[in-house]
């Protein structure tokens, strides 16, 4: 049992370290040696858990998505009950998180999409699956908000969710360029104070 626990701890340490370094330096800017050195794990041990750096990249995306889903669940549980207000609360919390980060790394999904979608089919498909899961959850809240009259119905929940995702990811890129959360704040304010509301 202790051996299994140690193996799981080592794998999680590698994933957590990879997540941090990929977010700060990008996939191509981070080598396996740098990851194992930062994690305090022998380089040979890396291949006990991952077949290749590409395989590791796909696992990091899934690991990030799982952590993000856990945060979402926490935010929804502690936030307001009305669906539109609950969605806004989660993004307000994310902005607060980014404000507290010294390095404005943005969104790992967006970073990987820009860097790896053309060169790694494994990473592209993993990203597609993760984004699809986010979209399904977001659409569910928007549909409930449309049903209670707080969100416009001239566009489908899917169209609204897709437009928000595109705007949010673009704002995250600007946040990285400007090293400021002003773009993501403006995105959330515009979406929730105007775009989502009944026309």
SVG drawing of the C-alpha trace seen along z (x, -y; Angstrom):
<svg xmlns="http://www.w3.org/2000/svg" viewBox="-38 -47 56 49">
<polyline fill="none" stroke="black" stroke-width="0.4" points="0.0,0.0 2.8,-2.4 4.6,-1.6 1.4,-2.3 0.9,-5.6 4.5,-6.6 4.1,-5.8 0.9,-7.9 2.6,-10.7 5.6,-10.7 3.3,-10.8 1.2,-13.6 4.4,-15.6 5.6,-15.3 2.2,-16.4 2.0,-19.3 5.6,-20.4 4.9,-20.0 1.7,-22.1 3.6,-24.9 6.5,-24.9 4.3,-24.5 2.1,-27.4 5.1,-29.6 7.4,-28.6 5.3,-26.7 5.5,-23.1 8.3,-23.6 10.3,-25.8 10.3,-23.1 12.5,-20.0 12.0,-16.7 15.2,-17.2 14.0,-20.5 10.7,-18.9 12.3,-16.0 15.0,-18.3 12.3,-20.7 10.2,-17.7 13.2,-16.1 12.7,-12.9 15.3,-10.8 15.0,-11.3 14.7,-7.5 11.7,-7.5 9.8,-9.8 9.3,-6.9 7.8,-4.7 4.8,-6.9 4.8,-8.4 5.7,-7.0 7.0,-10.3 6.9,-14.0 3.8,-14.2 2.1,-11.6 3.0,-13.6 1.6,-16.8 -1.7,-15.1 -1.8,-13.9 -1.0,-17.4 -3.9,-18.8 -6.2,-16.2 -4.7,-16.9 -5.3,-20.7 -8.8,-20.1 -9.6,-17.9 -8.2,-20.5 -10.2,-23.2 -13.4,-21.1 -12.8,-20.8 -12.5,-24.5 -15.6,-25.1 -17.5,-22.7 -16.2,-24.6 -17.1,-28.0 -20.6,-26.9 -21.2,-25.4 -20.2,-28.5 -21.6,-31.0 -25.2,-32.4 -28.0,-30.1 -29.3,-31.8 -27.5,-30.2 -26.3,-33.4 -25.0,-34.9 -23.3,-31.5 -21.5,-31.6 -20.4,-35.2 -19.2,-34.3 -16.9,-31.6 -15.3,-33.9 -14.9,-36.6 -13.1,-34.1 -10.8,-33.2 -10.0,-36.8 -9.1,-37.1 -6.8,-34.1 -5.0,-35.7 -4.6,-38.9 -2.8,-37.1 -0.4,-35.3 2.9,-37.1 3.2,-35.4 0.2,-36.0 0.3,-32.6 -3.2,-32.7 -5.1,-29.5 -3.1,-26.3 -5.8,-25.1 -5.4,-28.2 -1.6,-28.1 -1.5,-24.5 -4.1,-25.0 -1.9,-27.7 1.3,-25.8 0.4,-22.1 -2.8,-21.7 -0.9,-21.4 2.0,-19.3 0.3,-16.8 -2.9,-15.0 -2.9,-13.5 -2.9,-16.9 -5.4,-18.3 -7.9,-15.6 -7.4,-15.9 -7.9,-19.6 -11.1,-19.1 -12.5,-16.7 -11.7,-19.0 -13.2,-22.1 -16.3,-20.0 -16.8,-19.2 -16.5,-22.8 -18.9,-23.8 -21.5,-21.3 -21.4,-22.5 -21.5,-26.2 -24.4,-25.6 -26.4,-23.8 -26.2,-26.9 -27.1,-29.2 -30.1,-27.1 -31.3,-27.4 -30.8,-31.1 -32.7,-31.4 -35.5,-29.4 -35.7,-31.9 -35.6,-34.9 -32.2,-36.3 -30.5,-35.4 -31.4,-36.3 -33.1,-33.6 -32.6,-35.0 -29.3,-33.1 -28.9,-29.5 -27.1,-28.6 -24.5,-26.9 -23.9,-30.1 -23.6,-32.2 -21.2,-29.8 -19.0,-29.6 -18.9,-33.3 -18.0,-33.7 -15.2,-31.1 -13.7,-32.8 -13.8,-36.2 -12.5,-34.8 -9.5,-33.0 -8.7,-36.1 -8.8,-38.2 -6.5,-35.8 -4.0,-36.2 -4.1,-39.9 -3.7,-39.5 -0.4,-37.7 0.7,-40.4 -0.2,-43.3 0.6,-41.6 -2.7,-42.9 -6.1,-41.4 -7.8,-44.4 -8.7,-42.6 -10.3,-39.6 -12.2,-42.0 -13.5,-43.9 -14.5,-40.7 -16.5,-39.4 -18.2,-42.8 -19.2,-43.2 -20.5,-39.6 -22.5,-39.5 -23.7,-43.2 -24.7,-43.4 -24.2,-40.5 -26.0,-37.7 -28.9,-39.9 -32.3,-39.8 -32.4,-42.3"/>
</svg>
